[in-house]
């Protein structure tokens, strides 16, 4: 179901029938695709844990509301959709001057969506994430705005450090403002070594940046194979475990 949220379009998959909504997961699609396609691909992936039988993520988490925002440029063409301008996915921090305007616009639109979801559940029950340029945007949104999320989920991605530096946002090390006063946000990162689109080195750099921050704790998974897709079932099982460990259900 596609819904407008303060002029933002999102693909929404509600909790299973007869289950109360307890958490929201906001996931941003990759460059060159769409919220519809990504939501279908993501939610069709099967896990084999914890029961040992294949299950979809909706089966395992019936109380989650899944929100998949559309990139601003998606009105034009799925193949041209992107969260911000970029020269190269292999060298995603080249040319930060062309990235800044679109990245800031996308961050603000995602923050609007987060605020709307907070009407339904508290921020501590909201996960924010995405795949490739989608998570780069989610990461930027995290460091740019208020924190206190249930967690972050990043797949096949990188940190848009150069563009954020032009926006005056520190992403690395001891320069993180007020991070020692915040709770640590758990972060799930996954990347395959044979990714032909975003090199594994970019994922490792992202991991190192998050490790050095005082306000995040990282769970990094590196897979031998999987390409630029979600590794099934291993990565799906790892995502399930991360969500279960951080949903804070009493």
N, C-alpha and C positions, 0 to 999 in steps of 0.2 A: 504494500500500500504506500503510495507516494503522498506525502503531506507537506503543506507549507509551514515553516516555522519562522516567523518574522521575516518573510520574504526569502527564506532559505528553503530549498527543496530537499527532502530527505526520504529515503526508502525505509519504512518502519516495519519490523516484524515483531508483533506484540507477544507477550507471554502466552504460554499454552492456555487453552480454555480451562476455566475453573481454578487457575493458579493466580495467586496475588503477585503483583509486580513488586519485586524487592530490589532489583539492580538494573542498571542500564549499561550497555556496552556500545560506545560510539566508535565506528571503524571507518576510516577514510580510504577510498579505493586508490589504485595506482594510476599513473599517468597513461593516457591513451585508452582508458576503458570507462566503465560507468558504475554508478552505485547499484543499479539493477543487476548487472553482470556479476559484480564482486559479491553482492549479498547472496546471490544464488550459489556461486562457486564456494563461498566460505561456509555457508550453512549446510551445504550438501556433503561436506567432508565428514568422514566417519572416524570415530575413535574406537579402540578396542579395549580401553580401560575406562572405568575400574572393573567392569563385570566380565571382560573378556569377549563380549559380543559387540559387533559393530553397532554404533549408535551415532545419530546426528547430535550436533551441539544443542539443538532445541530440545531433543529428548533428554539430554543430560541436565540441562539448565532450563526447566520449564518456567521459572519465575523471572527470567531475564527479558528485558525489552531491548531488541537489537536495532540500532539506528545507523543508517548508512547515508551520510550526506553526499549530495551531488557537488562536484567541483564547479566553480563559477562559470568556467568556459564550456560546461557540458551542454549548454543550450545550443551550441553551434554543431558539434559533431562528437560522438563518443571517441573516435580515433584522434581527435585533436584536444580532448579534455585534459586539463592539467590544473594544478592548484596554484602554480605560478610559472613564469617564464624560466627556461633553463636551457643552457647550451648543450650540456652533455650529461647523460646518466652515469657514465663511467668516471667523469670528473665533475661531480655535482656542485662543487664549490667554485668552479670557474665562472667568471662574469657575474659576481654578486650584485652589481649595480642594476642588472636587468631583472633580478629576482625580487628586489625589495618591495616594490609596489604591490605585486600580486600576492606575495607571501603575507604581507600585512593585512591585505583585504581578506585573505582566506583565514588567517588567524582570528580576525574579528568576527567573521561569520561563524566559525566553530565555537568561539566563546559565547555567541548568542544562542547556539544550539545547546551548549552545556547549561546555560542559565535557564533555558526552558525546561530541560530535563530535571533541573533542581526543584522545579515546582512539584515534581512527582516523587523524587527520591533525593536524599541528601547527597552532597558532592562526594562524600566518603563511600557512597555506593555506586559511583559512576566510574567505569573504566574508559580510557581514551586510547585509541591506537589507530593502526592502519598498515598498509603495505606500500613499499617503495616511497614515491613522493608523498603518498598519503600520510605515512608515519613521519616523514621529515616535517610535514606541516603540523601534525599532532605534537611532535616534540617541540617545535617552535612555539606552539600555543601553550604548552606546559610551562616552558621557561619564561614566556612573556607575561602570562597571566597568573591568577591565583592557583595554588597547588591543591593539596588535600584530596586528590583522587584516590579511588580504591586501588588503581594501578594503571600502568601503561603497557600496551602490547604493540611491539614493533617487529615487522616482518620485512626482510630483504631491503634494508633502508640505510640511511645515513643521517648525519647531523648537518643542517644548513648553516654552519658556523659563520661563514663569511658574510652572508646576508644578514644574519642576526647581529653581527658586529656592527654593520652599517646602521642597524636600527638601535644601536646602543645597548644591546642585550648581551650580558656575559653568560657564556654557556659552560665554561670549563674551570675546574680547579677551585682555588681559594677565593676567586673573585665573585663567586655566587652570592648575591645580596641576601642577607638574613637567613641563609640556608641552615645555619646552626640552630635556629630557633624553630625550625619546622620538623614535623615528623617525616621519616623517610618514606618515600613513595616507592613501592615495589615495581620493578620494570622487567617485563619478559621480552627478550630479543631472540630472534631466530634468523639464521642465514645459512644457505647451502654453499659449499665451496665451489660448486660448478655453476653458480649463478651467472648466466651470460649477459645479463642486463646491468645489474649493480654488483661490482666486484666484491668478494668477501672482505677485502681490505677495508672497504667503506663501512661494513658492518662492525669490523673489529675496532675501527676508529670511534664509531658511535659508542660501542661498549666501553672503551677506555674513557671517553668523555663522561659518561654516566657514572662510571666507577669513581672518578675523581670528584664528583659532586658530593656535597654533604647531605643533600636532600633526597637522594635516590639510592636504592639497593638493587643490583642487577642480577638477573637470572639469564645468562647467555647460553644459547644452544647453537652449536655449529654442526651441520650435517654434511656427511661426505657427498651425498647426491640429493637432488631435488629441484635443481634449476631455479627458475624465478617463480616458483609455485610453492604452495603449502605442502610440505612433506607429509604423506599419508601412509600409515597411521601415526608414525612416531611423533611428528610435530603436533598433530592434533591432540594426541595423548598428553604432550607436554603443555599445550595451551589449557587443556581441561584441568590438569593438576595445578597450574598457576591460578586459574580462576577459582578453583575450589579452595585453595590455600589462602586466598585474599578476599573472599566474599564476606568474611566476618559475620557469619550467621550464627546466632547464639541458640 
